[in-house]
Amino acid sequence: MKGIIGKKVGMTQIFDEKGDVIPVTVIQAGPCYVTQVRTAEKDGYKAVQLGFAETKPQRLTKGQLGHLQRNNLPALRYLREFRVKDGDVDVSEGQVIKADVFVKGERVDVIGTSKGRGFQGGIKRHNFNRQPKTHGASDRTRAPGSAGMNTFPGRTLKGKRFPGHMGSERVTIENLEVVVVDPDKNLLAVRGSIPGANGGIVMIKPARVRRG
């Protein structure tokens, strides 16, 4: 099982052997603890639950603390599951997973929560074009325009794109290259950007589909 929970630190740039600039996102990856191993016989599916970020015990419920104390683990703030599809689970409960679970050059998918943008109009939320600023449209410049139709069916169809809440959604960025692995400092650096603001929690998995 390959996967780890991390915290987005921020973006920077590094130079490769040719002197080219590579934009990277630095992630504090681990250390994570294996808090539970789910099996098909007992739970109906295979998965590994990891815990990340030690915290004060009083910040957890008694149920959460009891769940962790089964394996003599510290109080952990974040728990996430990683599905295991094929083969046997090669980790055991209580095991520690560090950033060196990945290697330089490997391709990964990063899952996080996008930045919340609140209520936004159609131009920002769906990339709509604005309307003309002339010919009497003084107050319709950023309005979405006609949303329905005439006699038939005489209503707005389900799924029509409108202004509304934007962001704060689960987003996956696929096929990012691991550029730096530093298990001593618990750091990973991937090429490109990842979802969310600095300090956000992300899950890092092997890439499902490798491109490039």
C-alpha positions in Angstrom: 0.0 0.0 0.0 1.4 3.4 -1.1 -0.1 6.6 0.2 0.4 9.3 2.7 -1.4 12.3 4.3 0.3 15.6 4.2 -0.1 19.4 4.8 0.4 21.9 2.0 3.3 24.2 2.9 3.4 26.4 -0.1 5.0 26.9 -3.6 8.6 27.7 -4.5 11.0 26.9 -7.3 14.1 24.8 -7.7 16.7 24.3 -10.5 17.4 21.0 -12.2 20.7 19.7 -13.6 20.2 21.8 -16.8 19.6 25.0 -14.9 15.9 25.1 -15.8 13.4 26.5 -13.2 10.9 23.9 -11.9 7.8 25.3 -10.0 7.1 22.9 -7.1 4.7 22.6 -4.2 6.2 21.6 -0.9 4.2 19.2 1.2 4.8 18.1 4.8 4.1 14.4 4.2 3.8 12.4 7.4 4.9 10.8 9.6 1.6 8.9 9.4 0.5 6.0 11.6 -1.5 3.0 10.4 -4.5 3.2 12.6 -6.6 0.4 11.1 -6.5 -2.2 8.4 -9.9 -3.0 6.9 -10.4 -6.5 5.3 -12.9 -7.8 2.8 -14.0 -10.5 5.3 -14.7 -8.2 8.1 -15.6 -4.9 6.5 -16.6 -5.8 3.0 -13.7 -4.0 1.3 -9.9 -3.6 1.6 -8.5 -0.3 2.9 -5.8 1.1 5.1 -6.7 4.0 7.5 -3.9 6.4 8.3 -3.6 9.0 11.0 -1.7 12.3 10.7 -0.8 15.3 12.9 -0.5 14.7 16.6 -2.7 16.8 18.8 -3.8 17.2 22.4 -6.0 14.2 23.7 -8.7 16.6 25.0 -9.4 17.7 21.4 -10.6 14.2 20.5 -13.7 12.4 21.6 -13.5 9.3 23.8 -14.4 7.1 20.9 -11.6 8.5 18.7 -9.1 8.1 21.6 -10.2 4.5 22.2 -9.9 3.8 18.5 -6.2 5.0 18.5 -5.3 3.5 21.9 -6.0 0.0 20.6 -2.6 0.2 19.0 -1.0 2.5 21.6 -1.0 5.4 19.1 -0.9 9.1 20.1 -3.9 11.4 19.6 -4.1 12.1 15.9 -6.1 14.9 14.4 -6.7 13.6 10.9 -7.8 10.1 9.8 -8.1 9.1 6.1 -8.6 5.8 4.3 -6.7 4.6 1.3 -8.5 1.8 -0.7 -6.5 -1.3 -1.5 -7.7 -3.0 -4.7 -5.3 -5.8 -5.6 -3.0 -8.1 -3.6 -2.5 -8.3 0.1 -2.1 -5.4 2.5 1.6 -5.0 3.2 1.3 -2.8 6.3 0.2 -3.6 9.8 -1.6 -1.5 12.5 0.7 0.7 14.4 3.3 1.0 11.6 4.8 4.4 10.8 4.8 5.6 7.2 7.1 8.4 6.1 7.8 10.5 3.0 10.2 7.9 1.6 7.2 5.7 0.6 7.5 7.6 -2.7 10.7 8.1 -4.7 12.0 10.9 -6.9 10.5 10.8 -10.4 7.4 8.9 -9.4 4.0 10.1 -10.5 1.3 10.8 -7.9 -2.3 12.1 -7.6 -2.9 14.7 -4.9 -6.4 15.1 -3.4 -7.3 18.2 -1.4 -10.1 20.7 -0.8 -10.1 23.7 -3.1 -10.2 27.3 -1.7 -13.6 28.6 -0.8 -14.8 31.5 -3.0 -18.2 32.0 -1.4 -21.1 33.1 -3.7 -19.8 34.0 -7.2 -21.5 35.0 -10.4 -21.5 33.1 -13.7 -18.5 34.8 -15.1 -16.1 33.8 -12.4 -17.8 30.5 -11.5 -18.4 29.1 -15.1 -16.3 31.4 -17.3 -19.3 33.0 -18.9 -18.7 35.9 -21.3 -19.9 39.3 -20.3 -22.7 41.1 -22.3 -22.2 44.3 -24.3 -21.6 47.4 -22.4 -23.5 49.5 -25.0 -27.0 49.5 -26.6 -28.8 50.1 -23.3 -27.2 47.2 -21.3 -25.9 49.5 -18.6 -26.9 47.1 -15.8 -26.7 43.8 -17.6 -22.9 43.6 -18.2 -22.2 40.6 -16.0 -25.7 39.2 -15.8 -26.1 35.6 -17.1 -28.9 36.4 -19.7 -31.8 34.2 -20.7 -31.9 30.9 -18.7 -35.1 29.2 -19.9 -37.0 28.8 -23.2 -40.4 29.6 -24.7 -43.6 27.6 -24.7 -42.1 24.1 -24.6 -40.9 23.0 -22.2 -41.4 26.4 -20.6 -39.0 25.9 -17.7 -35.3 26.0 -16.8 -33.7 22.7 -17.4 -32.1 20.8 -14.5 -28.3 21.3 -14.3 -28.4 24.8 -15.8 -25.2 26.7 -14.8 -26.1 29.6 -12.5 -24.3 31.9 -10.0 -23.8 30.1 -6.7 -21.4 28.7 -4.1 -17.9 28.2 -5.5 -15.0 26.3 -4.1 -14.6 24.2 -0.9 -14.9 21.0 -3.0 -12.8 17.8 -3.2 -10.4 18.2 -6.1 -7.8 15.8 -7.5 -4.8 16.9 -9.4 -3.5 13.9 -11.4 -0.1 12.8 -12.6 2.2 15.1 -10.7 5.9 14.3 -10.7 7.7 13.9 -7.4 10.7 16.1 -7.6 12.1 16.1 -4.0 11.9 13.4 -1.3 13.3 14.3 2.2 12.3 11.7 4.8 14.4 13.3 7.5 12.4 16.6 7.3 9.2 14.8 6.2 9.0 16.8 3.0 7.8 16.0 -0.5 7.9 18.4 -3.4 5.8 17.8 -6.5 6.0 19.6 -9.8 3.1 22.1 -10.3 0.2 23.2 -8.1 -2.1 21.3 -5.8 -5.6 22.1 -4.4 -6.3 24.3 -1.4 -4.7 27.0 0.6 -1.4 26.7 2.5 -1.9 24.6 5.6 -4.6 22.5 3.9 -4.7 18.7 4.4 -4.0 16.6 1.2 -3.8 12.9 0.4 -1.1 11.6 -1.9 -1.6 8.4 -3.9 0.2 6.7 -6.8 -1.1 8.1 -10.1 -4.0 6.0 -11.5 -3.2 7.1 -15.1 0.4 7.9 -16.0 0.8 10.6 -18.7 4.0 12.1 -20.1 
